[in-house]
Amino acid sequence: QLPAKLSFQTNVDALFQLNPADHPDLASLIQTLNTWDRKADADSRGAAIFLLFYRYAYAKLADRGFDYTFTEADCLESLRVIKAQLMADFGRTNLQLGELQKLVRGKKVLPMWGIPDVISAINSAPYKDGMLKAMQGESYIELVRYPKDGMPII
């Protein structure tokens, strides 16, 4: 879960200060972000929109540096790009994070939780049909061998 007050090097506060009534074409996206509990669960619609915003912001700022404050105009531009992308790939904008982001292992494709900068963070890359594939995240893997005699070998 992200904190109520974000502390990114890039200031994105304007994204959460948009009024849906002022932007009818983006009202559903803005309302979803305004009511988002900042959790990155697989069933979260706000997390799906924020992940796409995060990816958009990262790409936009990669060549100019991340010490930047997004303006209202920047946020509206990004939401229009996100809306167009979601409509083109999915035919709707109200996706859950797990519909957008997948854990792919062989032929198994599962909904995936997590976004960058949360506990249980997930970084993803383009997969197919507009979906993202989890590529890196926090995990703990331990290999243990239990011999017949003696302590486990870790």
C-alpha positions as CSV (number, residue, x, y, z in Angstrom):
1,Q,0.0,0.0,0.0
2,L,1.2,3.5,-0.8
3,P,1.0,6.1,1.9
4,A,-1.7,8.7,1.8
5,K,1.0,11.4,1.1
6,L,3.3,10.2,-1.6
7,S,7.0,11.0,-1.3
8,F,8.3,10.4,-4.8
9,Q,11.1,12.5,-6.3
10,T,8.6,13.3,-9.0
11,N,5.7,15.2,-7.5
12,V,2.4,13.7,-8.7
13,D,0.1,15.3,-6.2
14,A,-1.9,17.0,-9.0
15,L,-3.1,13.6,-10.1
16,F,-5.0,13.2,-6.9
17,Q,-6.4,16.8,-6.9
18,L,-8.3,16.5,-10.2
19,N,-12.0,17.1,-10.0
20,P,-14.0,14.6,-12.1
21,A,-16.8,17.1,-12.7
22,D,-14.3,19.4,-14.4
23,H,-13.2,16.7,-16.9
24,P,-16.3,14.6,-18.0
25,D,-14.3,12.7,-20.6
26,L,-12.0,11.4,-17.8
27,A,-14.4,11.4,-14.9
28,S,-14.5,7.7,-14.3
29,L,-10.7,7.4,-14.2
30,I,-10.3,10.5,-11.9
31,Q,-13.1,9.2,-9.6
32,T,-11.4,5.8,-9.4
33,L,-8.1,7.4,-8.4
34,N,-9.8,9.8,-5.9
35,T,-11.4,6.9,-4.1
36,W,-8.5,4.5,-4.4
37,D,-7.3,3.1,-1.0
38,R,-3.7,3.1,-2.3
39,K,-3.5,-0.7,-2.1
40,A,-2.0,-2.7,-4.9
41,D,-4.2,-5.8,-4.6
42,A,-5.0,-7.7,-7.8
43,D,-8.7,-6.6,-7.6
44,S,-7.8,-2.9,-7.3
45,R,-9.0,-0.7,-10.1
46,G,-7.1,2.4,-8.8
47,A,-3.9,0.4,-8.7
48,A,-4.3,-0.5,-12.4
49,I,-4.7,3.2,-13.4
50,F,-1.9,4.3,-11.2
51,L,0.5,1.6,-12.6
52,L,-0.2,2.9,-16.1
53,F,0.3,6.5,-14.9
54,Y,3.6,5.5,-13.2
55,R,4.8,3.8,-16.3
56,Y,3.8,6.8,-18.4
57,A,5.5,9.2,-16.1
58,Y,8.7,7.1,-15.9
59,A,8.9,7.0,-19.7
60,K,8.2,10.8,-20.1
61,L,10.8,11.8,-17.5
62,A,13.5,9.2,-18.3
63,D,15.5,11.6,-20.5
64,R,15.0,14.8,-18.5
65,G,15.3,13.7,-14.9
66,F,12.9,12.8,-12.2
67,D,13.0,16.0,-10.2
68,Y,9.8,17.2,-11.7
69,T,6.3,18.3,-10.6
70,F,3.4,17.1,-12.7
71,T,1.0,19.9,-13.5
72,E,-2.8,19.4,-13.9
73,A,-2.2,19.6,-17.7
74,D,0.4,16.8,-17.5
75,C,-1.9,14.6,-15.5
76,L,-4.8,15.2,-17.9
77,E,-2.6,14.4,-20.8
78,S,-1.4,11.1,-19.2
79,L,-5.0,10.1,-18.3
80,R,-6.1,10.7,-21.9
81,V,-3.2,8.5,-23.1
82,I,-4.1,5.8,-20.5
83,K,-7.8,5.9,-21.5
84,A,-7.0,5.6,-25.2
85,Q,-4.7,2.7,-24.4
86,L,-7.2,0.8,-22.3
87,M,-10.0,1.3,-24.8
88,A,-7.8,0.1,-27.6
89,D,-6.5,-2.9,-25.8
90,F,-9.5,-3.9,-23.5
91,G,-12.5,-1.9,-24.8
92,R,-13.1,-0.5,-21.3
93,T,-11.3,1.6,-18.6
94,N,-12.4,-0.1,-15.4
95,L,-9.9,-2.9,-15.3
96,Q,-8.6,-4.5,-12.1
97,L,-4.9,-4.6,-11.6
98,G,-4.9,-8.4,-12.0
99,E,-6.6,-8.1,-15.4
100,L,-3.8,-5.8,-16.6
101,Q,-0.8,-7.4,-14.9
102,K,-0.1,-11.1,-15.0
103,L,2.2,-13.6,-13.4
104,V,3.3,-15.9,-16.3
105,R,5.0,-19.2,-15.7
106,G,5.0,-21.5,-18.7
107,K,1.4,-21.8,-19.9
108,K,0.0,-20.6,-16.6
109,V,-1.2,-17.0,-16.5
110,L,-2.5,-15.6,-13.2
111,P,-3.6,-12.2,-12.0
112,M,-0.7,-10.3,-10.3
113,W,-0.8,-7.8,-7.5
114,G,1.8,-5.2,-6.7
115,I,3.1,-2.0,-8.3
116,P,6.5,-0.3,-7.9
117,D,7.3,1.3,-4.6
118,V,5.1,-0.7,-2.3
119,I,5.9,-3.6,0.0
120,S,5.6,-6.6,-2.3
121,A,6.6,-4.4,-5.2
122,I,6.3,-5.7,-8.7
123,N,7.9,-4.3,-11.8
124,S,6.3,-5.4,-15.1
125,A,6.9,-5.2,-18.8
126,P,4.7,-5.4,-21.9
127,Y,3.3,-8.9,-22.3
128,K,0.5,-9.3,-25.0
129,D,-2.8,-7.8,-25.9
130,G,-2.1,-4.7,-23.7
131,M,-1.3,-6.8,-20.6
132,L,1.8,-6.5,-18.5
133,K,3.9,-9.4,-17.3
134,A,5.5,-9.3,-13.8
135,M,9.3,-9.4,-14.4
136,Q,10.8,-8.6,-11.0
137,G,9.5,-8.2,-7.5
138,E,10.3,-8.8,-3.9
139,S,10.6,-12.3,-2.9
140,Y,12.4,-14.6,-0.5
141,I,13.7,-18.0,-1.8
142,E,15.4,-20.4,0.4
143,L,16.9,-23.8,-0.6
144,V,17.0,-26.3,2.3
145,R,18.3,-29.8,2.2
146,Y,17.4,-32.1,5.1
147,P,20.0,-34.8,5.6
148,K,19.1,-38.0,7.5
149,D,21.5,-37.0,10.2
150,G,22.3,-33.6,11.4
151,M,21.0,-30.1,10.9
152,P,19.4,-28.8,7.7
153,I,21.7,-27.4,5.1
154,I,20.5,-24.0,4.1
